């Protein structure tokens, strides 16, 4: 027979303790390569079980109005992409980056994902962009993450670790598919440098890369099982160890030429949308028994 103290302890453990709190995963669909109308894209996104979309911020007022109405209609959230314009002189690029960031913040998105800096600039030059986002994130309360991406400050693993040491408040969006091709190997969970990076990851771009490219042709194909499992292991580790009650993931298989095509006809050899839904379901399956 339970004593009153035992009963209270039981109730605390199973109903109040955060150890038993189930993490909520929020999935976002990319609009990269989308050819549907805004309404059809958002409707299909909702019907396939996504919680929102990730898109570059539209500076056209008409597109903003259409997007806002569509998100409300289908009860979808939004993560906005933002980026450094590497085609501008450095000082101008820094100025435009900050101005556009402030415009995005007015929308109060779930997160802002930044393509930050350039692989042609020094660590200190790239850090200036990160410093802008650190201040903006604290002032707005909106999480701002910096994507691990080729041609940016974070194009490889060692330089990303260096930037982490230089910018201790840096938070990341991990798209590890880029690093698989940059380092020409499947980087696995045991990699010591990667282990330093994973605690900084607050958002995931879920695409499967391999030693010779940033995107396998079809993640459901059995020949890519090793690559798929390597990515899933890393993503699951990040999510489970993040300490976040709500974790965001964007499925980001892209269109041609990221998606290979048949020579001469240029017909895609797989379906981009199906690949993204497959990845969403594969991640969900890792947490199905929680």
N, C-alpha and C positions, 0 to 999 in steps of 0.2 A: 504494500500500500504506500502510495506517495505521501510524504509529508508535505506541508505547505511550501517549505523552502525548496524541496526537490521539484515540486510542480512549477514554481516560479522560475527555477533554473532551466527546466525543460522548455517552458514557453519562451524564455529569452533566447536560448540557443536556436530554436527553430523558427522564431518569428521576428526577432530583433537583431540577431547577430549578423553583421555584414558578411561574415565568412560564407553564409548560406544564401546570400543575395545573388540571384541570377543576373548575369550581365545581359544588357540589351544591346543587340547589334543593329545598327542602322545602315542600310545598304543604299548606295547612290548609283544611279546609272549615268554613264558619260553620254554627252550629246555630240561627242567627237564623230564626225562623219555622218551625222544624222541628215536624212533627206526628207523626213516627214514634216508635216506642218507642226507648229508648236502644239496645237491641241491633240493631234494624233500621237505625237511623241510622248506627251505627258500622260495621256490616257493609257498607252501601251506600257509605259513605265509603271504606272499604278497597278494595272491589271497583272503584271508579272511579279508583283510582290515587293517592289522597291519602296523605300521610304522617301526618296527625293532624287534630285539630279545634281550633277556637278557640271558647271559650264563657265566659260569665260564671261566676265561681266559685260553686258551689252550697254554701250554708251548712247545708243539710239533711244530716244524717249519713247517712240512707238513700240520698239521691241521690249523695253522695260515694262510698259503698260500691259502688253500681251503676256509677258512672262509672269508678272505679278497676278494677273487675273487667272492664268492657267494653274499656277501653284495653289491658289486659294480654291479653285474649282475642284481639283483632284486631291486636295489636302496633302501636298508634297512639300518637303523641305528643300533648301538649296545650299550648296557649297559653291562659292565663287572662286574661279581661278584668277590669279593676278600675276604679272610678270615684269621683269626688267626688259626694257627695249634696248637690246644690244647694238642696234643700228644707230643709236644716238651717241653724241660725245658723252663722256662719263658724267660730267657735272649735270648736264641736261637730263640724262637718263635717271639720275638720282632724284632730281626735282620732279620729273613727271611721275616717277614711281610713287612718291609720297602723295602727290596730288590725287592720283587715281585711286590710291589706297583709301584715302579719306572719303571719296565718293562711294566706294564699295561698302564701307563701314555703315553708311546711312541706311543700308538695307537690312542690317542686323542678321547676316547669314549665320548658319550653324558654325561654319568655319570659313577661313580664307586660306587657299592653298597657293603658295607663291613659287613661281619659276624664277629663282633669284640669282642675280649677278651673271657672271660670265667666266668661262674657263680661261679667258685671256687676261683677266684682271688678277691683281694680287689678293691675298687673304684679307688684308686691311681694307682694300677698296670694296671687296664683296661684303665685308662685315658692316660697312656703312648702311647697306640695305637692310641687313638683319637688325641693326640698332633701331632703324625707323619702325620696323614691325614690332619690336619688343615694347617700345613706348606706346604705339598705337593699340596694341593688344591690351596692355594694362589700363589704358584710358577708356577703351570701349568695352572691355570684357569679352571680346570676340577672340577665340583661339586663332592664331595665325601660324601656319606650318610651312616649312620650306621643303619642296620636293627634291628627292634625290634623282637627279636627271642629267643626262649627257648635255654637254655644252654649258652647264651652270657651275657654280662654285662646288657643288656636291657631286661632280661627275664620277668620282671614284671614292673608294672606301678610305684610304689613308688621309686624303685631303679633307674629307668630311670629319674625321676624328680630329684633325688639326683645328678645323673651324669650331668644333665643339669645345675644345680647350680654350680657344680665343673668345668664344661667345657662350658663356656658361648657361644662358637662358634660351639658347637656340632649341626650338622644337621642330620636329621633322614629319614629313609625309614620306613614308618609305615606298618607293617604286623600285624594288630590288631587281626587276627585270633589266634595268639599264646596267647595273653593275655586273650582271651575269655576262653580258657581251663585252663590256669594257675590260673586265679582268679575264675574259675568255675561259670561264669555268663556272660550274655550279657552286656558288658560295653557300655552304650549309650552316646550320644552326651552331655548330661547334667552332666556327671561325672566331678567333679571339678578338679581332678588331670589330667584327660585326656585333659581338656580345657587348662591346662598349657603346655601340650606337643604339641598340634596341630599346633601352630605357627612355630614349629621347623621342620615340615615335608615338605620335598622337593621332595618326591617320594613315590609312593604307590604300595604295593603288594596287588593286589585285589584277595583275597580268603576269603570265608565265613566260619568262625569257629562257634562253639557253646560251651555250658558249659562243654561238655564231650569230645570234640575233636577239632583239628585245621582245620577240613575240613568236611563240610556236604557232604552227599553222592551224592546229585544232587541239585544244587542251583535253578533249575527250578521247583522243586517239591513244591507243595503248603504248605506242612507241615513246610517248612523252610522259609516261607514268612517273619515272624517276624525277624529272624536272617538276612535274605537278606536285608530287609529294614533298619535295624539298621546299617549294614555296609555301605549301599549306602548313608544313611544320613550323616555319618561321612566323607566318601570320598568326597561327594559333598561339604560339609562345608569346608573341607581343601582346595579343589581346588578353590572355589569361593573366599576364604579369603586369598589366598596365595600371591596375588599381582604379580604373575608370568604370563606373556603373554603366555608362553608355559609350559604345565604341563605334566609330564611323569607318566604313569601307566603301570605296568606289571601285566597281568593276570596270576595267579600262582596256579591254581588248579593242584595238583600233581598226579603222578601215584600210583598204589599200592605200599606199604601198606597204604599210605595216602588215596588213593581211596579205599573204602571198596570192598571186594570181596565175592563171594559166597563160603561158607565153602566147603572144600574138592576139589572142582574144581578150586578154586582160580581165577575164571573168574570175571573181574571187573563188578560191578553192574551199572555203568554209563560210559560215554565216556569222558575222560579227556579233549580232544580237544574241544568237544562241550560245556563242562562246561566253559572253558575259553572264547570261543567266546560268549556264553550267557552273561557272566559277562561284557565283553567289550560292547556289545549292551545295556545292562541294564544301564551302566554308561553313554553311549552316549545319551540314552533316557532322562536322567536327564537334559541334556544341549541342547536338540533338538530345543527348542523354543527360545534360546538366539539370 
